[in-house]
């Protein structure tokens, strides 16, 4: 069984575009059901990046405890490895600082420590100016996926039904 770890952009883009909370409740119900089954999580740093005050923030706050994991000691050890890689000289100092300051580095560390697959809309890049999550995953050995690949592999179905 694959355990998925969602990036901030999965929540934000889903709420603003493909799976709006107001017209595609099936997506959000599926996330909660998959979380209850131990298959889908995110992290506290992602929760902190969701802009307060909108419908997504209200939804996230309602499910913060089961869905958004706190870091543990094993994650912290792996975060040191991720930081060392980011500061290895391949990227600019600004790129490394940004990567280490946002949820991205923690996502990669948690995925490595807990054997999870990162889910993100980002794609790999060879840029020295910005570290992309898939680039870090590839180089550090953590699996990653697009949200669509995750949904296909999980065989998620969002079936139309009658209006409530």
Secondary structure, 3 states (H helix, E strand, C coil): CCCEEECHHHHHHHHHCCCCCCCCHHHHHHHHHHHHCCCEEEEHHHHHHCCCCCHHHHHHHHCHHHHEECCCHHHHHHHHHHHHHHCCCCCCHHHHHHHHHCHHHHHHHHHHHHCCEEECCCCCCCCCCCCCHHHHHHHHCCCEECHHHHHHHHCCCCCCCCCC
